[in-house]
Structures are given as structure tokens and as C-alpha cells.
């Protein structure tokens, strides 16, 4: 005796497939939300975004991505990339002058992170940069961040690797929203940040 194959009415299979896909997306979203909540990223992102401002989806994505990116350093005191975005300019001679750092472009307000633990030694206006932040790190090195729209830290403040210190901008000599970043391993002369990050397992 052969069992008769059961056929679904036309359209029902597609409806069930869509329902299953929606259910999978819901489960994934729930799991992701749980992971983010457990890591404290949601509250950190909420604290980073300006209160009472109009926040775009892009700003939310950039903020959460930055918090996720910062987790390894928050856990082990390591090094993190200073911002999410597109690498637009490298270290070296540019238009006849020396470019002592790298540029990472993204939307205005994109979180800028301290690359290592340290103490803020400058935070405010600076020639060429519009606004800058300099951090003296525990190993004697110094990092420089320029062109920010907003500054979240003050001189003398202690910061942790992965902490949001500013919002990306286009202040000073700039043609668009980006971060100019420099690293000075001995506190004076700058070196190529791409190589420096690579030595710490981060690839720009």
C-alpha cells in the first residue's frame, strides 16, 4: 500500500517559508540583543549618543560597531582601532608635506576611541586640526586625534582602551568628516600607524 503524497495548497509553501524565515530573523535578533545587553554595549551606546539629538540609523550602527570593536581591549587592556570607517589617506609625504598619521573617514559624530589606556594631555582647539586630543599612554607612547566635531574628555582625565573620547568631524583643514590619527611610540616622533597597529594584531 502506497501512502498518498500530501500536497499543500498553492501559495501555502511560500507562506510557510516566509514565516520560517521571519521566525529565524526574530530568533537571531533576540540572541544578538541578549549578547549586546550582556556585554553592556546597549547602555554604552546610549551614553555615547547625544541626548535630545536626532539620531540616524547610521550613527546607531557606527556607535554599536565601535562598542563591539572595543570589547577585546576592555577585557584585556590591549589596543583597539580608533574609529570605524574607510581608510582614505596613509602616513608619508603628501602634496609636498609630511602627513604624520592616517585618515579614517565616516559620518559626523562617529565615535572615536582611545587606542590604549592613558591620560589626556590635550583636549581642545589646535591649529590645523580644528580640535584635537592627545593621550599619554602608560607605556610612554602618545596618540593624537584630530578634526573632531565633539570632545568627550578633558585634560587630566584618565581614559581606558576602547573608551569613546570624541565624535568624528571636519574641523580645521579638512575636506570632509574624518579622523586624523597619529601614534608616537616614544612620545615624540610619529611612526606609520598602519604598521604599529599591525604589530598589535589590528589591520587597517
C-alpha positions as CSV (number, residue, x, y, z in Angstrom):
1,X,0.0,0.0,0.0
2,X,1.5,3.3,-1.0
3,X,1.0,6.3,1.2
4,X,-0.6,9.1,-0.8
5,X,1.7,12.2,-1.0
6,X,0.2,15.2,0.7
7,X,0.3,18.3,-1.3
8,X,0.0,21.8,0.1
9,X,-2.4,24.2,-1.5
10,X,-0.8,26.6,-3.9
11,X,0.9,29.5,-2.1
12,X,0.9,27.8,1.3
13,X,4.5,26.6,0.9
14,X,5.8,30.0,0.1
15,X,3.8,31.5,3.1
16,X,5.4,28.9,5.4
17,X,8.8,29.6,4.1
18,X,8.4,33.3,4.7
19,X,7.1,32.6,8.2
20,X,10.1,30.4,8.9
21,X,12.5,33.0,7.6
22,X,10.8,35.6,9.8
23,X,11.0,33.4,12.8
24,X,14.7,32.8,12.2
25,X,15.3,36.5,11.9
26,X,13.4,37.1,15.2
27,X,15.4,34.4,17.0
28,X,18.7,35.9,15.6
29,X,17.7,39.4,16.7
30,X,16.8,38.1,20.1
31,X,20.1,36.3,20.6
32,X,22.0,39.3,19.3
33,X,20.1,41.7,21.7
34,X,20.9,39.3,24.5
35,X,24.6,39.3,23.7
36,X,24.7,43.0,23.4
37,X,22.9,43.5,26.6
38,X,25.2,41.0,28.4
39,X,28.2,42.9,27.2
40,X,26.8,46.2,28.3
41,X,27.0,47.6,24.8
42,X,23.5,48.9,24.7
43,X,23.9,51.1,27.7
44,X,27.3,52.2,26.5
45,X,25.9,53.2,23.1
46,X,23.0,55.1,24.7
47,X,25.5,57.1,26.8
48,X,27.6,57.8,23.7
49,X,24.8,59.2,21.6
50,X,24.0,62.9,22.2
51,X,21.0,63.4,24.5
52,X,18.0,65.0,22.8
53,X,19.5,64.9,19.4
54,X,18.1,63.5,16.2
55,X,19.9,60.2,15.8
56,X,20.2,58.4,12.4
57,X,20.4,54.7,11.9
58,X,23.9,55.2,10.6
59,X,25.0,56.8,13.8
60,X,23.5,54.0,15.8
61,X,25.2,51.3,13.7
62,X,28.6,53.1,14.0
63,X,28.2,53.5,17.8
64,X,27.3,49.9,18.4
65,X,30.1,48.7,16.0
66,X,32.6,50.8,17.9
67,X,31.5,49.4,21.2
68,X,31.8,45.8,19.9
69,X,35.2,46.6,18.4
70,X,36.3,47.9,21.8
71,X,35.4,44.8,23.8
72,X,38.7,42.9,23.4
73,X,40.7,45.9,24.8
74,X,38.2,46.4,27.6
75,X,38.7,42.8,28.6
76,X,42.5,42.6,28.3
77,X,43.8,46.1,28.3
78,X,45.0,45.8,24.7
79,X,44.9,48.1,21.7
80,X,41.9,49.0,19.5
81,X,41.3,50.7,16.2
82,X,40.4,54.4,16.9
83,X,37.3,54.5,14.7
84,X,35.1,52.6,12.3
85,X,35.3,53.9,8.7
86,X,37.1,54.0,5.4
87,X,40.9,54.3,5.2
88,X,41.4,57.4,3.0
89,X,45.0,58.5,3.5
90,X,48.2,57.0,4.7
91,X,51.4,58.0,6.5
92,X,54.1,59.7,4.4
93,X,54.7,62.6,2.0
94,X,51.5,64.1,0.7
95,X,51.3,67.2,-1.6
96,X,54.9,68.1,-0.7
97,X,54.4,67.9,3.1
98,X,54.7,65.1,5.6
99,X,51.5,63.5,6.7
100,X,52.3,62.1,10.1
101,X,49.3,59.9,10.5
102,X,46.4,58.2,8.8
103,X,42.9,59.3,7.9
104,X,39.7,57.3,8.6
105,X,36.5,58.8,7.1
106,X,33.0,58.3,8.3
107,X,29.9,60.2,9.2
108,X,30.0,63.2,11.6
109,X,29.5,62.0,15.1
110,X,31.1,58.6,14.6
111,X,32.6,57.5,17.9
112,X,36.4,58.0,18.2
113,X,38.0,55.6,20.7
114,X,41.2,55.8,22.9
115,X,43.5,53.2,21.4
116,X,45.1,52.3,24.8
117,X,44.8,53.2,28.4
118,X,46.2,56.6,29.3
119,X,45.8,60.2,30.5
120,X,44.5,63.1,28.3
121,X,47.2,65.8,28.0
122,X,45.4,68.0,25.4
123,X,41.7,68.4,24.5
124,X,40.5,71.4,22.7
125,X,41.4,73.8,19.8
126,X,44.5,73.2,17.8
127,X,46.0,74.8,14.6
128,X,45.2,72.8,11.5
129,X,43.2,70.2,13.4
130,X,40.4,72.5,14.4
131,X,40.1,70.4,17.6
132,X,42.4,67.7,18.8
133,X,43.0,65.2,21.7
134,X,46.4,63.9,22.7
135,X,46.7,61.0,25.1
136,X,49.8,59.9,27.0
137,X,49.8,56.2,27.4
138,X,51.1,54.0,30.2
139,X,54.0,52.7,28.0
140,X,55.3,56.2,27.3
141,X,53.7,56.5,23.9
142,X,51.3,59.2,22.8
143,X,48.4,59.1,20.4
144,X,46.9,62.1,18.6
145,X,43.3,62.5,17.3
146,X,42.3,65.4,15.1
147,X,39.4,67.2,13.3
148,X,36.7,66.1,15.9
149,X,33.2,67.7,16.0
150,X,32.8,67.0,19.7
151,X,35.1,66.3,22.6
152,X,34.1,63.9,25.4
153,X,37.2,64.1,27.7
154,X,39.1,66.8,29.5
155,X,42.8,67.4,30.2
156,X,44.0,65.2,33.1
157,X,41.2,62.7,32.7
158,X,42.1,59.0,32.8
159,X,40.8,57.0,29.9
160,X,40.6,53.3,29.1
161,X,41.3,51.5,25.8
162,X,38.1,51.5,23.8
163,X,36.5,54.4,25.6
164,X,34.7,57.0,23.4
165,X,36.7,60.2,23.6
166,X,35.2,62.3,20.8
167,X,32.8,62.4,17.8
168,X,34.2,62.5,14.3
169,X,34.0,65.8,12.4
170,X,35.6,68.0,9.8
171,X,37.1,70.9,11.8
172,X,40.2,72.7,10.8
173,X,42.0,71.9,7.5
174,X,39.6,69.3,6.3
175,X,37.6,68.4,3.2
176,X,35.1,66.0,4.9
177,X,34.3,64.2,8.1
178,X,37.2,62.0,9.1
179,X,39.7,61.2,11.9
180,X,43.3,62.1,11.6
181,X,45.2,59.7,13.9
182,X,48.9,59.7,14.8
183,X,51.0,57.4,17.1
184,X,54.2,58.5,18.7
185,X,55.8,55.3,20.3
186,X,58.4,57.2,22.4
187,X,56.2,60.3,22.9
188,X,57.9,62.4,20.2
189,X,58.5,61.3,16.6
190,X,55.5,59.8,14.8
191,X,55.6,56.4,13.0
192,X,53.3,54.8,10.5
193,X,50.1,53.8,12.4
194,X,49.3,51.0,9.9
195,X,52.5,49.2,10.8
196,X,52.1,50.0,14.5
197,X,48.5,48.6,14.6
198,X,49.7,45.5,12.6
199,X,52.2,44.8,15.3
200,X,49.3,44.6,17.7
201,X,47.2,42.4,15.5
202,X,45.0,45.1,14.1
203,X,44.9,45.6,10.3
204,X,43.7,48.9,8.9
